[in-house]
């Protein structure tokens, strides 16, 4: 099986990474396939099993950890686990495609450490913490407490930005999308 490239997008919640990743997936010349992460949390408004995430029970998630089935995993919030199954990356490589990830900062850096040559790790930086809070509130998907948890975590995540291969400053979404496209295009050549 030929290994493709691994393109990791990480950022605090509300930075725009998911929008950028969706844009890149529409660019057929990049030959990308989305890596669907596993999570032990419940689906949020409109999310679909096997499209947005593999929604599995906490017990099943822990079994996968015990069996060393994950490329990377993290307990992002208490009892909210996220991870990438090794079988998911193998599935995408078997299709002859490059893998694109939309994952948390810790997971993104773990993949970069495991596959340093094959991975482009991109950090999407928001204009400010205040702007992040506005974006998260506009989503209307989470309580004020959850939003405050995400904002607190964002400060820690922003400090990891220099560990990534590159940083995209998402002050203007169209500019950020184009910058991401050029980065990925140059990396997969």
Secondary structure, DSSP 8 states (H G I E B T S, - for coil): -----EEEEE-STTSSHHHHHHHHHT-GGG-EEE--EEESS---TT--BTTTEEE--HHHHHHHHHTT-EEEEEEEETTEEEEEEHHHHHHHHHTT-EEEEE--HHHHHHHHHHTTTTEEEEEEEES-HHHHHHHHHHHT-S-HHHHHHHHHHHHHHHTTGGGSSEEEEESSHHHHHHHHHHHHHHHH-
